[in-house]
Amino acid sequence: MSLSSGFTQSDAGPAPPPLIGALLRVPWETVRERMLAGLHERGFTDLVAAHVDVWRYPGPENQRPSELATQTRMTKQALNYLLGQLEHLGYLTRETDSDDQRSKRVRLTPRGHAATRAIYEIVQEVEAEWEHQLGPRKFGQLRRLLTQLYTITAPTNHQA
C-alpha cells in the first residue's frame, strides 16, 4: 500500500509519522465520541452519532438547511434526512423563512437548546482535560494555531 508521502508498507524501517489528517482526525473523533457519550449520560439517549454532526459549530439555530449542509459538508439530502429525524425527536423545527417564503430556517426547541448547552459543557470538559495534560501555554498555542487553520479552511471561505 502506497502512502502519499512516498512510503510503502514494504519499506524497511519505522513507520512514517502521522500526516496532518490523522493528527486532526483522531482528536476530533475523541471529541465526537465524548459528545455522544455525554449526551447519553445527560438523558439524550435518542441521539446517534450522525445527529451530533448537525450541531457542528456554529450550530443549527436560525440556519437555512442549505447553509447548514455547507457548514457540515453534507449533501442537502443527507442533512434534510437528519433534520427530519431531529424534528421527529423534538429537537428542532423547520419554519418558513420570513425573508424568503421559499426557504426554511431551523429553530431549536427547548430540548434542542438543552442539547446545545450539554454539548458545549461536554466540549469544555474535554478542553479542560487537554489543557491540564498539555499545560496552559501549549494548549493556548494549540488553540491559536487551530483557530488560524479554521479561518483559512472554513467552508464559508470556499464559497463564491
N, C-alpha and C positions, 0 to 999 in steps of 0.2 A: 504494500500500500504506500503510495507516494504522498507526502505532505507538501504543502505549498512552499515550505522553506527549502525543499530540495532533499530532505531526509527521507529515507525509506526504512521500513521495518527491518530490512535485512542489513542495513548499515551497522557496522561494528561500533561499539561504544555506547555511552549513556544516551538515553532518550533526550531529544531537544527540549528546551524549556517550553512551557505552555505559551501559546500565542495569545494576543490580547483578547481574542474572542472568548477563550476559555477563562482567562483571568477576570473577565467581566461577567460571563455567564454563571460561573459557579457561585459567586456571592449573590447574584440576582436570584438564582434558583433557591438558595438558602432563605433569602428574604421572602420569596413567594411561598415556600413551604411553611415558614413560620407564620405568615399572614393567614394562610388557610387553617393551620392548626389552632392559632389564637382565636380566629373567628369561631371555630367549632367549640373551643373551650368557653367562649362567651355566649353560646347559645345559637349561633348562626349555622346550625348543622345542615341546613338545606343548601348551602353554597358549595359549589365544586370549584376545582382549580381554574377552569375556564371563566367562571364568573369573576374571579379576582382580577382578571385582566381588564375588565370594564372599569375598574377603579384606578387604573394607572393614572399617574399624575398628568394633568391636574384634576382628574376625576370627571364623572359623567354629568354632574349637575349643570343644567342650562345649556348643554351641548346639543347641537344637531347630530343625529346619528351619523351623517356623512363626515362631520368634523371628528367625531369620536372614533370612527373607523380609521381615519388618517392617523390620529394620535396613537391608537393602539396597534396600528399596522395590521389591521384585519380587513378582510373583504367586507363590503357593506352587507352582503347576505349573511355572513357568519356573525357579524355584530348584531344585526337585527334579530337573528335567532336567539342570541344570548339575551338581548334586551327583552324579547318576548318571554323568555323563561323568568327573568328577574321581575318583570311586570306581573306575571302569574304568581310569583312567590311573594309579592307585596313590597318589593324594594324600590320600585320606581313606577312612573307613569310616562307615557309619551303623549304630549299635548301639542295642539296646533300652535305654531309659532305666530305670535301676534304681529311680527314684522313681515311674514311671508306665509300666507294661508296654505300654500302648497307643502310647506315643511313642518316638521315636528321638532320639539325640544324635549329633552329628557329632564324630568323633575323627580328628585328623590322624595320618597315618602318618609315619614318619621323613622320607619325601620331602616330605610336606606341611609338616612343621616346617621343613625346609630351605628350601622356597619362602617360607615366612613370614619367616624370617631374611633371605633375599635381598631381599624386598620392603621390609623395614624398612631395610636398608642402602641400597637404591636411593633411598628417600624421604629418608633422611638426607643423601645426596649432593645431591639437589635442594635441600633446605633449606639446606645449606651454601653452595651456589651463590647462592641467592637472598639469603641473609644477607650474603654478600660483595658482591652487586650493590646491595642496599638499604642496607647498613650495619647493624651490630648493634642500634642503637637503633630504627630504623624497622622492622626485621624483628621485634624483640621486641614492638613496638607492634602490628604486624600479627597476630602470634600471639595476643596478648592479646585483641584485638578478635574474631578468628575463633573463639577459644575461647568468648567470650561468646555469639556467634551460634550456635555449636554447642550450647551449653547451652540456649539459647532454642528452637532448632528441631529438636533430635534427635528421631527418631521415637518414642522411649520417652516423650517429653513429650506426645505426642498420644494416647496410649492412655488408655482409661477406667480 
